[in-house]
């Protein structure tokens, strides 16, 4: 029987149209379903040079992958228990957090992120169920918004790992049993529940669910899914950077500098610094996108042009956001950026020339003082871009918003224009200088008049604006005449 392939949009539509509420579980496997597998590569060597046990790194990373052949999990578990015996559990927990921040975050499937957010919006109980340990799964679960994680527990004695499993591993029937116990304890209805997994060992789990889905299935899972007419989802792996990516990145940086120099030279005859800055921004962005193989697709472009001046608030996931902002807004703006960016040999000088305001995030009082002149900048007719989150995020998650951007807009008497960026974190990962080719989507939302906001309701109003970002990423607006995605 042929497999029943389903698009991500179709899967999300099914979630939205189905039963809602916390009694409906949404259960995701981890390796191969939420995050794709990868080899430790250079990260092991980097951590070894810092005095971190390479064996711990290898066992934490090698295990985060998809389908396993018969008996492979048992061999891995034995190796893991032997390698970890005698180590404090805090050491493994800290290393797991570091590995997530340094490399694992970049291998999360963006499609899984969107699907998880759809279940969250439906009020479903989100559960990450894995045969791995909490050291591998917990950091990702926290970032992805899973409040419940089922994992293989490791025995601990006085804070030290003994080298044994504490109970039954969550493998095959062990995982299915753990899910059944959790459902019974929390009053969940598995017959209405959604389950997502990639490999044959998770067939017992999917058999429990009213709405099972195979994600990037291995051959046995694919055959079983076809026989049972289960839907199949295909997520695209985000591979490590290759030679072509590096070459395009080099061309992109050359384009950035060349475009900036050309733009300044083109406007230098006017001896108008602002015109030189705007020309630099426009030509640098265009050259970088062209050389890097990146296309920016904008919805609501009219809000980027008017009203001006304005405070453009954007979600920040990548250094490439600066190029995207330049491409969308053109000229007539400057930025508020963290002090650390001055050390960047490319963006630092360019931002200084563009008149950006640099703030030290560790000095709250100093940061507020540094922002005071920005009000004059806005009143003088120049727009400002600022990331209310204050720092780049590892994933599309929208972090808490700081209030500085909204204070500035109120004082200057200008609107706040939300500028929602999607996919920039895939083009350039947070901790990577490599640029991958692709498409960055930008939604410029209608301006928000903040002049009437009372001081005592500022927290509530700022949270409403933050929710606009969350909702937009979940229900992406389409150009006129096209259905929303």
N, C-alpha and C positions, 0 to 999 in steps of 0.2 A: 504494500500500500504506500502511496506517495506521502511524503511528509507535508504537514500543514504549516507552512511558513506564515509568520505574522510580522507585520512591521511594528516598530516601536510605537508609532502613533496609534495603531490599532489596539495594541496592548494597553496603552494609557486610556484610550476611550472605553475599553472594557472595564477597567478599574473604576472609572468615573460613573459609568452607567450601572454598575453592580451594587450589591449591598454595601452600606456604609456603616461606620461606627467601630468601636473598639473590640467588639466580639469577633470581628473578622480579622484573622491573622494574615500577615504577609511575611512569609518565611523565605529568606535568601541564604543559599550556600555562599561560601566566601571565595576560595580559590577557584578561578575559572568562571565564576558567575558575577561576582562584584569586582574582583580584581583579576587581571590576567597574569599568567605565570611569566617569570623572567629568571635569568641567571644572575647571581650576585655580581659578576663582572668586577669592575674597578673598585666598587664600594668596599669589598673585603680587604683589598690592599690598603685603601685609605685608612680604614679603621685599625688595621694591624699596625700601621705606622704610628697610630695614636695610642698604642698599647692595649687595644681591645682584642680579646680572644677571638681569633678568626673562626674557630670551630663554632662558637656561639652564633656569630653572624651567619655562617653558612647554613646552619640548621634552621635558623629563623627564616632565612630568605628562600632556601631551596624548597622548603615545604609549601611555600605560597605559590601554588600552581594548580593546574586543572586536573584532568582525569588521571587516575593512577591504575596501573595494571594490577592484576591479582597478586596479592602478597606484598606489593611495594609499600603500602602504608604500614604494614606490620614491621618491615625492615627499617623503614624510616623512624618509626616510633622507638624501636630498640636503640637505634643510633642516637636519637635525640635524648632519650633518657640517660644513656651512657655519657653523652657529652655534657649534659646539664647537671649531673649529680654532683653535689657539693657546692654548687654556686648559690648565692643568696637569691631569693626570688625577686628582690628589689633590683638586682643587677640585670636580670632578664627583662623585667618590666621597663627599666630605663632604656635598655638597648632597643627593645621593641618600639618605644616611642621615638627614639632617635632615627631608627631605620625607616619608620613611617615618614618622618619629616624630611629625610634626606633622599628617599628613592621610591618607597612603596606608593606614596600619594600619586605619583605620576603614572601609575599603572592601573588606577581605578577606571573602570569603564564609565565614560560620561553618560552612556545610555542607561546604565544601572542607576546612576544618580537621578536621572529624570524619572525613572520608573519608581524609585523609592520615594521621591517627592510626591508623585501622584498618589501612592498609597497613604502617605502622611496626610495629604489634603483630604483624603477620603475618611480620615479618622481611624484607619486600621492600626492594629497593634504590630509594630515592626519588630521582627526577630531575625538576628543573624545567627545561623546554626552552622557550626564548623567542626570538623574532626581535629582541627589544630587546637592550640592552647590560647589562653587569653593574651599571652605575650605577643602573639602575631595578630590576633583579631581585634583586641580591645581598642587600640589607637584608631584603626579605620572605622570601627563601629561608632566611636565617639564623634568623629568628624562627619560621618554619614547620617547621624541622627538616630541610630538604633539605641533604644533604651534597654533592650533585652538581648543578651548574647549567651548562646548555649555553646559550650566548648568542652574539650577534653581536659579535665582537671588533673593537675600534677600534685603529687603528695609533697607536703612540706613539713619539716620538723624544725621547730625553733627558727623559722625564717629561712631555712636552707632546703633546697630541693633534694629529695632522697634518691631520685633516679627511678621512681615508680609512678604509675598512674594511680590517682586516687579515685577508684571506682572503675566504671566501664568506659572505654573510649567511645567517642561519638562517631562511630564508623559503621556503615551499613545499618543494620537493625538498631544498633546502639543510638544512632542519631534519631531514628524514627521513634524509638521508645522515649527518648528525652523530650522530644516535641510533644508526644502524647501526654506525658506527665505534666509538662508546662501548661498545655491547653486545658487539662482537667483542673489544675490548680487555679488558673486565671479565668476560667469560664469562657474559653474561646471555642468557637464553632469551626472545626476543621473542615466540615462539609461545605462551608462557604469560603474557606480560606484559599489563599494563593500561595503556591510554592514554586521556587525557581532554583534549578540546579543543572549542572552540566554533565555529570559523569554517572556511569552505571551504578556505582556504590550508593548513590542517593535515590535509586528507584524505590526502595521501601518508604522513604520520606515522601516522595511525590505521589505514591499510591494512596497516602493518607488524605491528600488535599482534594478539595472539590474542584479547584482550578489549577492543575499542575501545568508548568511550562518548562520546556527544555531550552536551556540557553547554551549556545555554542556546543551542542551535544557531541560526545564521543560516539564511536560507531554503535556500540550496544545501546546507549541512550537514544540515539537517533532511530534505530530500528524499533525499539520499544515505543517511542513516541509516535512513530508512524502507525504502528499496529493499534495503539490506543487512540489515535487521532488527537494527540495532545498538540497544542500549538508550539512552534519552535521559533525562538528569537535568535538573531545573529548580531552579536556585538563585535565591533572592530577593535582589535588590539592596538594600543598606542606603543609602537616599538621604540627602542632606544635610538638615539640619533645615529645616522649613518653618514658615509662620506658625502652623499648628495646634500644632506641637510647642512653639514658643515660648510660645504662649498656655497650653498645658497645664503647661509648666515654671513659668511665672509663678504659675499657680493652685496648683501643687504646693508652691512655696516659701511662698506665702501660707498654704496648709494646714499646712505644717510649723510656721511661727511661731504661727499661730492655735491649732493643736492643742497645741503646747507650752505656750502661755499658758493655755489652757483646762485642761490637765492639772494644771499647777501650782496654778491657782486652786481646782480641785476638791479638791485634797488639802491646801491651805494651812491649813485649819482645824485639822488635826491637829498642825501645827507640827513634823512629822516630815520631815526633809529627804529621807530615803530614799524615803518614800512619795511625796513631791512629785516626785522624780526619776523614779521608776517610772511615775507617772501621766503625767508629761511625755513620757516615751519612748513609752508605749503610744498616747496620743492623737496625738502628732506623727506617728508612723509611719502610723497608720491614715488620718489626714487627708491626708498626702502621697500615699500610694498611691491613694486615692480620687480626689483632684484630678488626679493625673498620669496616670490611666488605666492603672495598673500592678497586676498581680495576682501575688502570691507563692504558689507551689505547693510544698508541703513534703512530703517523704518522710522517714519516721523521726522525726516530730515528738515522739514520746515521749522520745527521747534529749535533746531540747532542754529538757525539763522536769525530768528526773532522770537522773543524780545532780546535785545542787547542793550546794556550789559546785563549779565546774569551770573549767578553762581551755578556752575554745572557740577552736579554731584554724581560721581561714578563709582561703580563697584570695581575693586582692584584685585586682580589675580596675577598679573604678569607685568614685567618691565615693558613688554611690548604695548601695554595700554597707552604709553605716551605717544607712540606712533599712530595708534588708532584714534586717539583724541585729536591729534593734529590733522588727520585725514578727514575726520567728521566735522570739526569746528572751523578748519581753515585758520584765518588770522583773527586778530582782535581779542586775544585772551592770554593770560599768563597762569602760572600754577602755584599751588602751595604743596610743597614736597618735604619729605623728611630730610634731616641734616645729612644722613648717611649717603645720600645720593651724590653729594659733592665729591665723594671719593671715586665715583664712576668716571673713567677717563673719557667717555664719549658724552653721556647724558649730563654729567656735571657741568662742563663748560658751556654746553648748549643752553642748559636751563639758566645758568647765570647770565648769559648774554640776553636771554629772553625775559629777564627781570623776575624770575620766580622767587617766591618767598620760601626760605628754608627754615624749618622748625625742628627743635630738639624735643623729641617725644618724651624723653626722660625728665624734662624740666617743664612741668605744667605751667608754672608762673611765667617762665620765659617764653613758652609757646604762645600763651595768650598775649603777651606783649608784642611778640613778632607779628601776630595777626592784626594788630591795631591799624597799621598803615594800609592793610588790604581794603579797608572800608573806603579810604581815600582813593585807592586805585579803582574801585568800582564806581564811585561817584564821578571819577574822571572819565568814565566811558569804557573802561577796559574790563572784560569779563574775567572770571576766575574759575579754574577747575580744581576740585578737591575731592579726595576719597574719604567719605565720612567714617569708613571702617578704621582708618588710620594706618593700616598695613595691608600687605598682600595676603590673600587667603590661599591655602593649599588646594582647595577644591572650589567649585562654584558656590559653596555655602556663603550666605550673606551674614557677616558678623555684626555685632552690635554697632550702632552708629554713635559717633561722638557728635556733640551739639555745635561745635565751632562753626561749621559751614552755615548753619541756620542763624546763629547769632550775627555773623557777618552780614548775611543777606538782610536781616531785619534792620540792622543799623544803617546799612547803605540804601535801604528802600528799593531793593531789586528782588526779582523772583528767584526761586530755586528751580532748576531744570534737571530732572532725573535723567541720567544717561546710563542705560543698562547695557553692559557688554557681555556677550556670550561667545565662548570658544577661545578667547585670548589665552586662557591657561593651557589649551591644547596646542596652540601655535608656539608658545614659549612657556615651558614649565616654570614654576615659581623660582626654583633654585638653579635654573639652567640658562646659559647664554645662547643656546642653540635655538634657531628659529626654524619651525617646520612649515611647509607650504599648506595652504588651506584657506578656509573662509572664516572671517570673524563677523558675527552678527551684532548690530548695535540698534537698540530701540531708544529713540529720544522721545521722552514722554512730555505731555503738555506742561507748561510752566505752572509752578505752585506759588501763589501769593502768600507770603509769610508775614506781611505787614500787620495783619490783625491777630496774630498769635499772642495770647497772653503768656506772661512768664511762668505762671503756675501750671500751664497746660503744655509746656514745651516738650516734656518727655513723651507725652502721649502723641503729640503731633509728629515728632521725629520718628517714633515707632511706626506710625501710619505710613510715613514716606518709606521707611525701610521695608515695610510689608509690600509696597508697590514693586520694589525690586524683586522680592521673593515671588510675588504673583506673576510678574512679567516673565521671569525665567521659567516658571511652570506652564504658563499659557502665553507662548510667544506670539506677539501681534504680527500679522501678515500685512503686506502692502495692500492697498485698496483693490478689491476684486478677487482676492485670494483668501482661502480659509485660514484661520489661525492655526498655529502648530503648538 
